[in-house]
Amino acid sequence: MSLRDLPTRIGIWPEIAFLDGVKVPIRGSALSPRMRRHLMRGGYERAERKLLGRLIRPGDRVIELGASLGIVTSLLAKKVAPGGKVAAMEPNRRLHPHFERQLSLNGVEATLVQALGCPIWDGPVPEEIRGQRFTAVENSLSGRAAGAEGDVVPWLTLREVAEQAGLPEPTAIIVDVEGGEQVWTEHAPGLPPSVRTVIVEIHPHLIGEEKSGGCVQALVNEGFRIAGISGTVFGMVR
């Protein structure tokens, strides 16, 4: 057992940990013990962090779908400074106090929107999606829209998120919506010319290999090329 693991083994968690220079609350956080250890070893959203470190620039205007506790949001807010802005969408209201704590600890700001994000630009949200409700996953930070049971949370397109957050002409889109990216296989993303970067986590275990490939192809059809792949996270630029 390493010295790093010793406090967690005896039930004493550090107040904070550092991840790519960002402070992350550990004691009293919504992270499970397993996820706390994973984060403290640098594993939390490693693939996504690797790509945003390369592809997000100072001054970028970013929409993040699936913000969770705001850890990646904090990284984004630091990365786009000075002059940039982040709008973060998270449907799980129970995570919002943790999100605010996370950003406050790092002295950064982002506009938080409670909604289920449909990652297409123009509405309306497709009928087959609009009736789905949000269901949190027990003992997990994740959740997904599936079926008619669960919390009633409004669906917003990317354009609606941008308008609600006061973020005209976004330059980058971050998408981690637990399989919701499959909408691109039936409905084109339709991203405006201002968007030059998309970082998307594909979930083949949820949507299958064929639809996973179709999601990437939908972005290629709009002029994006693959700039990097880390695990199941794709960095696309144009």
GUTIZA-331093 format. One record per residue (C-alpha): residue in one letter; y, z, x. Coordinates in pm, 1 decimal, padded with zeros to 6 digits, always signed. Layout:
N
+---------+----------+----------+----------+
| residuo |       yy |       zz |       xx |
+---------+----------+----------+----------+
|       A |        Y |        Z |        X |
...
+---------+----------+----------+----------+
END
This chain:
238
+---------+----------+----------+----------+
| residuo |       yy |       zz |       xx |
+---------+----------+----------+----------+
|       M | +00000.0 | +00000.0 | +00000.0 |
|       S | +00338.6 | -00098.3 | +00141.6 |
|       L | +00641.4 | +00130.6 | +00154.3 |
|       R | +00806.4 | -00108.0 | -00091.6 |
|       D | +00534.4 | -00034.1 | -00349.0 |
|       L | +00529.3 | +00343.5 | -00294.2 |
|       P | +00813.0 | +00440.0 | -00534.4 |
|       T | +00663.0 | +00237.0 | -00819.8 |
|       R | +00317.3 | +00383.4 | -00764.0 |
|       I | +00446.7 | +00741.4 | -00799.4 |
|       G | +00662.8 | +00655.4 | -01101.8 |
|       I | +01004.1 | +00651.5 | -00934.4 |
|       W | +01189.6 | +00325.9 | -00979.6 |
|       P | +01497.0 | +00232.8 | -00777.9 |
|       E | +01822.1 | +00209.7 | -00972.3 |
|       I | +01872.0 | -00155.5 | -00877.8 |
|       A | +01708.4 | -00436.1 | -00682.5 |
|       F | +01864.6 | -00744.9 | -00526.1 |
|       L | +01763.2 | -01100.4 | -00606.4 |
|       D | +01939.7 | -01380.6 | -00418.4 |
|       G | +02238.7 | -01150.6 | -00374.4 |
|       V | +02251.9 | -01048.7 | -00741.5 |
|       K | +02208.6 | -00685.5 | -00846.6 |
|       V | +01936.6 | -00633.8 | -01106.9 |
|       P | +01896.8 | -00302.4 | -01295.0 |
|       I | +01543.5 | -00171.8 | -01254.9 |
|       R | +01545.6 | +00184.4 | -01383.9 |
|       G | +01577.4 | +00177.2 | -01761.9 |
|       S | +01549.8 | -00201.1 | -01783.4 |
|       A | +01351.9 | -00397.8 | -02041.8 |
|       L | +01123.9 | -00529.1 | -01766.9 |
|       S | +00763.0 | -00417.5 | -01781.6 |
|       P | +00629.0 | -00233.4 | -01474.2 |
|       R | +00443.9 | -00549.4 | -01370.5 |
|       M | +00761.3 | -00760.0 | -01400.6 |
|       R | +00965.3 | -00499.5 | -01212.9 |
|       R | +00727.0 | -00521.3 | -00919.9 |
|       H | +00725.7 | -00901.8 | -00946.3 |
|       L | +01105.6 | -00910.4 | -00934.8 |
|       M | +01128.7 | -00664.0 | -00646.8 |
|       R | +00897.7 | -00893.3 | -00446.8 |
|       G | +01126.6 | -01190.4 | -00519.5 |
|       G | +00896.4 | -01366.4 | -00766.6 |
|       Y | +01110.0 | -01357.8 | -01082.1 |
|       E | +01190.7 | -01717.0 | -01195.0 |
|       R | +01138.8 | -01826.3 | -00835.4 |
|       A | +01100.5 | -02195.5 | -00922.7 |
|       E | +01412.2 | -02207.0 | -01139.3 |
|       R | +01615.5 | -02014.0 | -00881.4 |
|       K | +01512.1 | -02252.4 | -00607.5 |
|       L | +01639.9 | -02555.4 | -00797.6 |
|       L | +01962.4 | -02407.4 | -00929.5 |
|       G | +02042.4 | -02294.5 | -00575.3 |
|       R | +02032.4 | -02660.2 | -00472.0 |
|       L | +02169.8 | -02839.7 | -00776.1 |
|       I | +02437.0 | -02616.6 | -00933.8 |
|       R | +02782.6 | -02637.8 | -00776.9 |
|       P | +03109.3 | -02443.2 | -00781.9 |
|       G | +03314.0 | -02552.4 | -01081.6 |
|       D | +03013.4 | -02652.3 | -01293.4 |
|       R | +03021.9 | -02585.3 | -01666.4 |
|       V | +02670.3 | -02473.6 | -01755.3 |
|       I | +02484.7 | -02423.6 | -02082.3 |
|       E | +02174.3 | -02205.3 | -02038.3 |
|       L | +01917.4 | -02209.4 | -02318.5 |
|       G | +01693.3 | -01904.3 | -02296.9 |
|       A | +01899.1 | -01644.1 | -02110.3 |
|       S | +01671.7 | -01340.0 | -02161.1 |
|       L | +01816.2 | -01042.3 | -01964.4 |
|       G | +02086.9 | -01247.9 | -01796.4 |
|       I | +01941.2 | -01237.9 | -01446.2 |
|       V | +01950.8 | -01615.5 | -01401.9 |
|       T | +02282.7 | -01614.1 | -01591.3 |
|       S | +02426.9 | -01385.8 | -01322.9 |
|       L | +02304.7 | -01619.7 | -01051.4 |
|       L | +02461.4 | -01914.3 | -01233.2 |
|       A | +02793.2 | -01732.7 | -01284.0 |
|       K | +02815.5 | -01657.0 | -00912.9 |
|       K | +02711.6 | -02009.9 | -00820.5 |
|       V | +02974.7 | -02185.4 | -01035.7 |
|       A | +03262.7 | -01967.8 | -00912.1 |
|       P | +03541.8 | -02038.6 | -00867.6 |
|       G | +03650.0 | -02237.3 | -01166.9 |
|       G | +03317.2 | -02278.6 | -01342.5 |
|       K | +03187.4 | -02131.3 | -01665.9 |
|       V | +02850.5 | -02038.0 | -01815.8 |
|       A | +02748.8 | -02028.4 | -02181.0 |
|       A | +02416.1 | -01849.5 | -02231.3 |
|       M | +02203.8 | -01871.2 | -02546.7 |
|       E | +01948.2 | -01602.4 | -02628.4 |
|       P | +01788.9 | -01558.5 | -02975.1 |
|       N | +01649.4 | -01208.6 | -02915.2 |
|       R | +01929.4 | -00968.6 | -03013.2 |
|       R | +01733.7 | -00674.4 | -02869.5 |
|       L | +01794.4 | -00812.7 | -02522.2 |
|       H | +02171.1 | -00845.9 | -02559.8 |
|       P | +02260.5 | -00490.7 | -02438.7 |
|       H | +02050.5 | -00553.5 | -02127.5 |
|       F | +02226.7 | -00888.6 | -02081.3 |
|       E | +02569.7 | -00721.8 | -02095.1 |
|       R | +02458.6 | -00451.6 | -01851.5 |
|       Q | +02325.8 | -00712.6 | -01610.3 |
|       L | +02648.7 | -00913.1 | -01602.7 |
|       S | +02872.2 | -00605.1 | -01588.9 |
|       L | +02681.9 | -00471.9 | -01288.2 |
|       N | +02761.7 | -00793.0 | -01100.4 |
|       G | +03120.6 | -00828.5 | -01217.5 |
|       V | +03059.4 | -01172.9 | -01367.5 |
|       E | +03115.7 | -01321.0 | -01712.3 |
|       A | +02933.3 | -01560.1 | -01941.8 |
|       T | +02968.8 | -01638.1 | -02309.8 |
|       L | +02660.1 | -01514.7 | -02496.7 |
|       V | +02551.7 | -01700.8 | -02809.2 |
|       Q | +02275.0 | -01567.1 | -03032.9 |
|       A | +02083.9 | -01870.4 | -03153.8 |
|       L | +01770.2 | -02072.7 | -03120.1 |
|       G | +01862.2 | -02367.0 | -02901.9 |
|       C | +01749.2 | -02716.1 | -02989.9 |
|       P | +01801.3 | -02907.3 | -02662.5 |
|       I | +01942.7 | -03223.8 | -02814.8 |
|       W | +02313.7 | -03293.6 | -02808.5 |
|       D | +02383.9 | -03433.2 | -03153.2 |
|       G | +02267.7 | -03279.6 | -03477.9 |
|       P | +02139.6 | -03219.6 | -03721.8 |
|       V | +01854.0 | -03009.3 | -03590.0 |
|       P | +01537.9 | -03199.5 | -03691.2 |
|       E | +01381.6 | -03085.2 | -04017.7 |
|       E | +01046.9 | -03002.0 | -03855.3 |
|       I | +01224.7 | -02756.7 | -03626.3 |
|       R | +01493.6 | -02607.1 | -03848.8 |
|       G | +01250.8 | -02406.0 | -04062.3 |
|       Q | +01088.5 | -02228.4 | -03767.0 |
|       R | +01176.6 | -01865.6 | -03704.0 |
|       F | +01196.6 | -01666.8 | -03384.1 |
|       T | +00904.9 | -01441.4 | -03293.0 |
|       A | +00931.2 | -01205.6 | -02997.3 |
|       V | +00616.6 | -01160.0 | -02788.5 |
|       E | +00500.6 | -00799.5 | -02772.5 |
|       N | +00541.5 | -00635.6 | -02429.6 |
|       S | +00719.8 | -00944.8 | -02300.0 |
|       L | +01073.1 | -01075.6 | -02260.4 |
|       S | +00964.3 | -01409.5 | -02395.3 |
|       G | +00947.7 | -01531.6 | -02749.1 |
|       R | +00934.1 | -01862.6 | -02926.6 |
|       A | +01008.2 | -02036.3 | -03250.5 |
|       A | +00685.7 | -02098.9 | -03438.7 |
|       G | +00610.6 | -02103.5 | -03808.2 |
|       A | +00786.1 | -01944.6 | -04103.0 |
|       E | +00734.9 | -01579.2 | -04001.5 |
|       G | +00970.2 | -01384.8 | -03776.2 |
|       D | +01341.6 | -01319.7 | -03734.3 |
|       V | +01591.7 | -01548.8 | -03903.5 |
|       V | +01808.4 | -01682.1 | -03620.2 |
|       P | +02036.5 | -01984.9 | -03656.5 |
|       W | +01941.1 | -02309.1 | -03487.0 |
|       L | +02212.8 | -02477.5 | -03280.1 |
|       T | +02219.0 | -02807.8 | -03095.2 |
|       L | +02365.0 | -02824.7 | -02745.5 |
|       R | +02687.3 | -02962.2 | -02888.9 |
|       E | +02713.2 | -02668.2 | -03127.7 |
|       V | +02648.1 | -02418.3 | -02846.8 |
|       A | +02917.0 | -02588.0 | -02637.4 |
|       E | +03166.2 | -02579.6 | -02925.5 |
|       Q | +03091.2 | -02217.4 | -03014.2 |
|       A | +03125.8 | -02111.0 | -02649.8 |
|       G | +03442.7 | -02310.9 | -02588.2 |
|       L | +03271.6 | -02514.6 | -02318.0 |
|       P | +03376.4 | -02878.9 | -02357.4 |
|       E | +03206.5 | -03142.9 | -02148.0 |
|       P | +02930.2 | -02936.5 | -01981.4 |
|       T | +02813.6 | -03062.9 | -01644.1 |
|       A | +02474.2 | -02889.6 | -01629.8 |
|       I | +02206.7 | -02782.5 | -01876.8 |
|       I | +01939.3 | -02518.8 | -01804.4 |
|       V | +01647.0 | -02527.3 | -02049.8 |
|       D | +01373.9 | -02262.4 | -02073.8 |
|       V | +01278.9 | -02253.8 | -02441.2 |
|       E | +00903.7 | -02182.8 | -02438.6 |
|       G | +00783.3 | -02525.3 | -02547.1 |
|       G | +01091.5 | -02620.8 | -02748.2 |
|       E | +01155.9 | -02898.4 | -02494.7 |
|       Q | +00889.6 | -03103.0 | -02675.6 |
|       V | +01159.1 | -03211.8 | -02923.8 |
|       W | +01253.8 | -03473.7 | -02659.6 |
|       T | +00928.2 | -03658.6 | -02727.0 |
|       E | +01047.7 | -03740.9 | -03080.8 |
|       H | +01427.3 | -03714.7 | -03055.6 |
|       A | +01630.3 | -03836.4 | -02756.1 |
|       P | +01828.2 | -03563.6 | -02574.3 |
|       G | +02143.9 | -03774.9 | -02615.8 |
|       L | +02325.4 | -03584.5 | -02341.4 |
|       P | +02691.5 | -03677.8 | -02293.0 |
|       P | +02811.9 | -03851.0 | -01973.4 |
|       S | +02960.5 | -03524.1 | -01845.1 |
|       V | +02609.8 | -03379.9 | -01790.5 |
|       R | +02494.9 | -03469.7 | -01441.7 |
|       T | +02223.4 | -03203.6 | -01393.5 |
|       V | +01935.9 | -03078.5 | -01608.2 |
|       I | +01700.4 | -02804.5 | -01491.2 |
|       V | +01411.9 | -02767.4 | -01735.6 |
|       E | +01096.7 | -02559.5 | -01733.0 |
|       I | +00814.4 | -02759.7 | -01888.1 |
|       H | +00535.6 | -02564.1 | -02061.4 |
|       P | +00219.1 | -02779.1 | -02052.5 |
|       H | +00005.7 | -02482.4 | -02158.8 |
|       L | +00203.2 | -02477.8 | -02485.2 |
|       I | +00276.8 | -02846.3 | -02553.0 |
|       G | +00004.5 | -03027.6 | -02357.5 |
|       E | +00016.0 | -03264.9 | -02063.0 |
|       E | +00108.0 | -03577.7 | -02258.9 |
|       K | +00412.8 | -03424.9 | -02423.2 |
|       S | +00510.8 | -03262.5 | -02093.6 |
|       G | +00524.7 | -03605.7 | -01935.2 |
|       G | +00713.6 | -03737.6 | -02236.6 |
|       C | +00983.3 | -03473.1 | -02188.4 |
|       V | +01050.7 | -03589.5 | -01834.0 |
|       Q | +01041.6 | -03954.6 | -01941.8 |
|       A | +01302.4 | -03884.4 | -02212.0 |
|       L | +01545.9 | -03769.8 | -01942.8 |
|       V | +01459.0 | -04066.9 | -01720.6 |
|       N | +01542.3 | -04292.4 | -02015.5 |
|       E | +01894.1 | -04144.8 | -02012.3 |
|       G | +01950.9 | -04224.8 | -01647.5 |
|       F | +01829.3 | -03905.3 | -01483.1 |
|       R | +01605.9 | -03904.4 | -01178.6 |
|       I | +01387.5 | -03628.0 | -01042.3 |
|       A | +01575.4 | -03445.7 | -00767.3 |
|       G | +01322.1 | -03168.7 | -00723.3 |
|       I | +01010.8 | -03008.2 | -00868.8 |
|       S | +00921.3 | -02643.3 | -00823.9 |
|       G | +00607.0 | -02540.8 | -01010.2 |
|       T | +00662.0 | -02660.7 | -01368.0 |
|       V | +01041.3 | -02665.0 | -01333.7 |
|       F | +01208.2 | -03004.8 | -01292.9 |
|       G | +01552.6 | -03065.4 | -01149.3 |
|       M | +01699.1 | -03390.2 | -01285.8 |
|       V | +02027.2 | -03550.4 | -01179.5 |
|       R | +02224.6 | -03866.8 | -01248.4 |
+---------+----------+----------+----------+
END
